[in-house]
């Protein structure tokens, strides 16, 4: 049985190394641009209004965008509700958590 300290010959690294300064900080996922835009638009909504977003304008499925939007809203303590049909995703602010 071999002890790690007893192995005089290091084995080659399996994984690439990078400088710590180059390590990404925070979550800049593939949906960041659309989520930032949606949050900006939601922030400008008047009470009782909803965004009507064409599904064709989304860079991913409505399910993935809805999930990313939900995560971002939760981080900002923003209560949102969503609905959708075959053509549009609707998003609006709520008073209570949905």
Backbone as JSON Lines, residues from 0, in Angstrom:
{"i":0,"aa":"X","n":[0.84,-1.17,0.0],"ca":[0.0,0.0,0.0],"c":[0.89,1.24,0.0]}
{"i":1,"aa":"X","n":[0.57,2.18,-0.83],"ca":[1.39,3.37,-0.97],"c":[0.78,4.54,-0.23]}
{"i":2,"aa":"X","n":[1.64,5.31,0.41],"ca":[1.23,6.53,1.09],"c":[1.58,7.69,0.17]}
{"i":3,"aa":"X","n":[0.71,8.71,0.09],"ca":[0.96,9.83,-0.82],"c":[2.32,10.48,-0.56]}
{"i":4,"aa":"X","n":[2.7,10.58,0.68],"ca":[3.98,11.21,1.03],"c":[5.16,10.37,0.59]}
{"i":5,"aa":"X","n":[4.97,9.07,0.39],"ca":[6.05,8.18,0.01],"c":[6.32,8.19,-1.48]}
{"i":6,"aa":"X","n":[5.42,8.76,-2.31],"ca":[5.6,8.77,-3.75],"c":[6.56,9.9,-4.14]}
{"i":7,"aa":"X","n":[7.78,9.56,-4.51],"ca":[8.75,10.61,-4.83],"c":[8.52,11.25,-6.21]}
{"i":8,"aa":"X","n":[7.83,10.56,-7.11],"ca":[7.65,11.05,-8.47],"c":[6.23,11.6,-8.63]}
{"i":9,"aa":"X","n":[6.11,12.91,-8.86],"ca":[4.76,13.47,-9.04],"c":[4.17,13.02,-10.37]}
{"i":10,"aa":"X","n":[2.88,12.81,-10.37],"ca":[2.21,12.44,-11.62],"c":[1.78,13.71,-12.34]}
{"i":11,"aa":"X","n":[1.7,13.67,-13.65],"ca":[1.3,14.87,-14.39],"c":[-0.13,15.29,-14.03]}
{"i":12,"aa":"X","n":[-0.37,16.58,-14.04],"ca":[-1.68,17.12,-13.73],"c":[-2.67,16.77,-14.83]}
{"i":13,"aa":"X","n":[-3.87,16.41,-14.44],"ca":[-4.93,16.1,-15.4],"c":[-5.63,17.34,-15.91]}
{"i":14,"aa":"X","n":[-5.63,18.38,-15.09],"ca":[-6.41,19.57,-15.39],"c":[-5.52,20.76,-15.64]}
{"i":15,"aa":"X","n":[-6.0,21.64,-16.47],"ca":[-5.29,22.87,-16.81],"c":[-5.29,23.82,-15.61]}
{"i":16,"aa":"X","n":[-4.24,24.61,-15.47],"ca":[-4.22,25.62,-14.42],"c":[-4.26,27.01,-15.05]}
{"i":17,"aa":"X","n":[-4.84,27.95,-14.29],"ca":[-4.88,29.34,-14.73],"c":[-4.53,30.21,-13.53]}
{"i":18,"aa":"X","n":[-4.21,31.46,-13.79],"ca":[-3.94,32.39,-12.7],"c":[-5.24,32.7,-11.97]}
{"i":19,"aa":"X","n":[-5.16,32.89,-10.66],"ca":[-6.37,33.17,-9.88],"c":[-7.07,34.44,-10.35]}
{"i":20,"aa":"X","n":[-6.3,35.39,-10.81],"ca":[-6.89,36.65,-11.29],"c":[-7.81,36.42,-12.49]}
{"i":21,"aa":"X","n":[-7.59,35.31,-13.23],"ca":[-8.39,35.0,-14.41],"c":[-9.61,34.13,-14.09]}
{"i":22,"aa":"X","n":[-9.78,33.75,-12.83],"ca":[-10.93,32.93,-12.44],"c":[-12.18,33.81,-12.46]}
{"i":23,"aa":"X","n":[-13.24,33.38,-13.15],"ca":[-14.46,34.19,-13.21],"c":[-15.06,34.37,-11.82]}
{"i":24,"aa":"X","n":[-15.49,35.57,-11.54],"ca":[-16.14,35.88,-10.26],"c":[-17.61,36.15,-10.54]}
{"i":25,"aa":"X","n":[-18.46,35.45,-9.87],"ca":[-19.89,35.67,-10.06],"c":[-20.43,34.83,-11.2]}
{"i":26,"aa":"X","n":[-21.72,34.91,-11.37],"ca":[-22.38,34.08,-12.37],"c":[-22.73,34.93,-13.58]}
{"i":27,"aa":"X","n":[-21.92,34.82,-14.6],"ca":[-22.21,35.5,-15.86],"c":[-22.61,34.43,-16.87]}
{"i":28,"aa":"X","n":[-23.78,33.87,-16.65],"ca":[-24.24,32.79,-17.5],"c":[-24.65,33.25,-18.88]}
{"i":29,"aa":"X","n":[-25.04,32.29,-19.69],"ca":[-25.38,32.59,-21.07],"c":[-26.66,33.4,-21.21]}
{"i":30,"aa":"X","n":[-27.43,33.49,-20.13],"ca":[-28.68,34.25,-20.17],"c":[-28.55,35.65,-19.6]}
{"i":31,"aa":"X","n":[-27.36,36.04,-19.21],"ca":[-27.19,37.3,-18.49],"c":[-27.75,38.49,-19.26]}
{"i":32,"aa":"X","n":[-27.45,38.61,-20.52],"ca":[-27.88,39.78,-21.3],"c":[-29.4,39.91,-21.34]}
{"i":33,"aa":"X","n":[-30.1,38.84,-21.64],"ca":[-31.57,38.91,-21.73],"c":[-32.17,39.14,-20.35]}
{"i":34,"aa":"X","n":[-31.6,38.55,-19.32],"ca":[-32.13,38.71,-17.96],"c":[-31.95,40.14,-17.47]}
{"i":35,"aa":"X","n":[-30.79,40.72,-17.73],"ca":[-30.56,42.12,-17.36],"c":[-31.57,43.02,-18.08]}
{"i":36,"aa":"X","n":[-31.82,42.76,-19.36],"ca":[-32.79,43.56,-20.12],"c":[-34.2,43.39,-19.56]}
{"i":37,"aa":"X","n":[-34.58,42.15,-19.27],"ca":[-35.92,41.9,-18.73],"c":[-36.1,42.57,-17.37]}
{"i":38,"aa":"X","n":[-35.1,42.46,-16.5],"ca":[-35.21,43.09,-15.19],"c":[-35.31,44.61,-15.31]}
{"i":39,"aa":"X","n":[-34.58,45.18,-16.25],"ca":[-34.67,46.62,-16.49],"c":[-36.08,47.0,-16.96]}
{"i":40,"aa":"X","n":[-36.62,46.23,-17.89],"ca":[-37.97,46.51,-18.4],"c":[-39.02,46.3,-17.31]}
{"i":41,"aa":"X","n":[-38.86,45.27,-16.49],"ca":[-39.8,45.0,-15.4],"c":[-39.78,46.16,-14.4]}
{"i":42,"aa":"X","n":[-38.59,46.68,-14.14],"ca":[-38.44,47.78,-13.2],"c":[-39.21,49.02,-13.66]}
{"i":43,"aa":"X","n":[-39.41,49.16,-14.95],"ca":[-40.1,50.32,-15.5],"c":[-41.61,50.11,-15.67]}
{"i":44,"aa":"X","n":[-42.09,48.92,-15.35],"ca":[-43.52,48.64,-15.49],"c":[-44.34,49.45,-14.51]}
{"i":45,"aa":"X","n":[-45.47,49.94,-14.99],"ca":[-46.4,50.58,-14.07],"c":[-47.23,49.48,-13.4]}
{"i":46,"aa":"X","n":[-47.76,49.8,-12.22],"ca":[-48.55,48.82,-11.47],"c":[-49.72,48.32,-12.32]}
{"i":47,"aa":"X","n":[-49.91,47.02,-12.33],"ca":[-50.98,46.43,-13.11],"c":[-50.61,46.09,-14.54]}
{"i":48,"aa":"X","n":[-49.35,46.34,-14.92],"ca":[-48.89,46.04,-16.29],"c":[-47.99,44.81,-16.28]}
{"i":49,"aa":"X","n":[-47.86,44.19,-17.45],"ca":[-47.0,43.02,-17.63],"c":[-46.19,43.18,-18.91]}
{"i":50,"aa":"X","n":[-45.01,42.57,-18.91],"ca":[-44.23,42.52,-20.15],"c":[-44.81,41.43,-21.03]}
{"i":51,"aa":"X","n":[-44.85,41.67,-22.31],"ca":[-45.31,40.69,-23.3],"c":[-44.11,40.44,-24.21]}
{"i":52,"aa":"X","n":[-43.45,39.31,-24.01],"ca":[-42.18,39.02,-24.67],"c":[-42.4,37.93,-25.72]}
{"i":53,"aa":"X","n":[-42.14,38.22,-26.98],"ca":[-42.27,37.18,-28.0],"c":[-41.27,36.05,-27.74]}
{"i":54,"aa":"X","n":[-41.75,34.83,-27.76],"ca":[-40.85,33.69,-27.55],"c":[-39.75,33.66,-28.6]}
{"i":55,"aa":"X","n":[-40.06,34.15,-29.78],"ca":[-39.06,34.17,-30.86],"c":[-37.9,35.13,-30.55]}
{"i":56,"aa":"X","n":[-38.1,36.05,-29.59],"ca":[-37.04,37.0,-29.22],"c":[-36.13,36.45,-28.14]}
{"i":57,"aa":"X","n":[-36.47,35.3,-27.57],"ca":[-35.67,34.72,-26.5],"c":[-34.53,33.89,-27.06]}
{"i":58,"aa":"X","n":[-33.34,33.95,-26.42],"ca":[-32.19,33.19,-26.91],"c":[-32.2,31.72,-26.5]}
{"i":59,"aa":"X","n":[-33.19,31.3,-25.73],"ca":[-33.28,29.93,-25.26],"c":[-34.76,29.61,-25.05]}
{"i":60,"aa":"X","n":[-35.04,28.45,-24.53],"ca":[-36.44,28.07,-24.31],"c":[-37.07,28.95,-23.23]}
{"i":61,"aa":"X","n":[-38.38,29.07,-23.27],"ca":[-39.06,29.88,-22.26],"c":[-38.83,29.3,-20.87]}
{"i":62,"aa":"X","n":[-38.7,27.99,-20.75],"ca":[-38.47,27.37,-19.46],"c":[-37.11,27.78,-18.88]}
{"i":63,"aa":"X","n":[-36.09,27.77,-19.73],"ca":[-34.75,28.15,-19.26],"c":[-34.68,29.64,-18.92]}
{"i":64,"aa":"X","n":[-35.32,30.48,-19.72],"ca":[-35.33,31.91,-19.44],"c":[-36.13,32.19,-18.17]}
{"i":65,"aa":"X","n":[-37.25,31.52,-18.03],"ca":[-38.08,31.69,-16.83],"c":[-37.28,31.29,-15.57]}
{"i":66,"aa":"X","n":[-36.54,30.2,-15.65],"ca":[-35.74,29.76,-14.51],"c":[-34.63,30.76,-14.19]}
{"i":67,"aa":"X","n":[-33.95,31.25,-15.21],"ca":[-32.89,32.24,-14.99],"c":[-33.47,33.54,-14.43]}
{"i":68,"aa":"X","n":[-34.61,33.94,-14.93],"ca":[-35.27,35.15,-14.45],"c":[-35.7,34.98,-12.99]}
{"i":69,"aa":"X","n":[-36.18,33.82,-12.65],"ca":[-36.59,33.53,-11.28],"c":[-35.4,33.62,-10.32]}
{"i":70,"aa":"X","n":[-34.26,33.05,-10.72],"ca":[-33.06,33.12,-9.88],"c":[-32.62,34.57,-9.67]}
{"i":71,"aa":"X","n":[-32.6,35.34,-10.75],"ca":[-32.17,36.74,-10.68],"c":[-33.13,37.57,-9.83]}
{"i":72,"aa":"X","n":[-34.42,37.33,-9.98],"ca":[-35.42,38.07,-9.2],"c":[-35.29,37.74,-7.72]}
{"i":73,"aa":"X","n":[-35.06,36.48,-7.41],"ca":[-34.91,36.06,-6.01],"c":[-33.7,36.77,-5.38]}
{"i":74,"aa":"X","n":[-32.6,36.89,-6.13],"ca":[-31.41,37.59,-5.63],"c":[-31.71,39.06,-5.34]}
{"i":75,"aa":"X","n":[-32.63,39.65,-6.08],"ca":[-32.98,41.07,-5.91],"c":[-34.21,41.26,-5.02]}
{"i":76,"aa":"X","n":[-34.68,40.18,-4.4],"ca":[-35.89,40.22,-3.58],"c":[-37.06,40.83,-4.33]}
{"i":77,"aa":"X","n":[-37.19,40.45,-5.58],"ca":[-38.24,40.93,-6.46],"c":[-39.23,39.79,-6.69]}
{"i":78,"aa":"X","n":[-40.49,40.03,-6.42],"ca":[-41.52,39.01,-6.61],"c":[-42.12,39.15,-8.0]}
{"i":79,"aa":"X","n":[-41.96,38.1,-8.8],"ca":[-42.47,38.09,-10.16],"c":[-43.43,36.93,-10.37]}
{"i":80,"aa":"X","n":[-44.32,37.12,-11.32],"ca":[-45.19,36.04,-11.79],"c":[-45.01,35.96,-13.3]}
{"i":81,"aa":"X","n":[-45.23,34.77,-13.84],"ca":[-45.11,34.59,-15.29],"c":[-46.27,33.75,-15.79]}
{"i":82,"aa":"X","n":[-46.52,33.91,-17.06],"ca":[-47.49,33.1,-17.77],"c":[-46.99,33.02,-19.21]}
{"i":83,"aa":"X","n":[-47.52,32.08,-19.96],"ca":[-47.09,31.99,-21.36],"c":[-48.15,31.27,-22.17]}
{"i":84,"aa":"X","n":[-48.04,31.48,-23.48],"ca":[-48.84,30.71,-24.44],"c":[-47.88,30.28,-25.53]}
{"i":85,"aa":"X","n":[-48.38,29.92,-26.68],"ca":[-47.51,29.43,-27.76],"c":[-46.64,30.52,-28.39]}
{"i":86,"aa":"X","n":[-46.98,31.78,-28.15],"ca":[-46.26,32.87,-28.81],"c":[-45.52,33.82,-27.87]}
{"i":87,"aa":"X","n":[-46.01,33.95,-26.62],"ca":[-45.47,34.98,-25.74],"c":[-45.2,34.46,-24.33]}
{"i":88,"aa":"X","n":[-44.23,35.1,-23.68],"ca":[-43.98,34.94,-22.26],"c":[-44.41,36.26,-21.62]}
{"i":89,"aa":"X","n":[-45.23,36.19,-20.59],"ca":[-45.71,37.38,-19.88],"c":[-45.07,37.38,-18.49]}
{"i":90,"aa":"X","n":[-44.59,38.55,-18.08],"ca":[-43.94,38.69,-16.77],"c":[-44.45,39.96,-16.11]}
{"i":91,"aa":"X","n":[-44.76,39.87,-14.81],"ca":[-45.19,41.04,-14.08],"c":[-44.76,40.92,-12.62]}
{"i":92,"aa":"X","n":[-44.74,42.09,-11.94],"ca":[-44.42,42.14,-10.52],"c":[-45.65,41.76,-9.72]}
{"i":93,"aa":"X","n":[-45.42,41.08,-8.61],"ca":[-46.51,40.76,-7.67],"c":[-46.18,41.38,-6.32]}
{"i":94,"aa":"X","n":[-47.2,41.47,-5.5],"ca":[-47.02,42.01,-4.14],"c":[-46.45,40.94,-3.22]}
{"i":95,"aa":"X","n":[-46.84,39.7,-3.45],"ca":[-46.4,38.58,-2.62],"c":[-45.57,37.63,-3.46]}
{"i":96,"aa":"X","n":[-44.81,36.8,-2.78],"ca":[-44.04,35.77,-3.49],"c":[-45.0,34.83,-4.18]}
{"i":97,"aa":"X","n":[-44.69,34.48,-5.41],"ca":[-45.58,33.59,-6.16],"c":[-45.16,32.15,-6.02]}
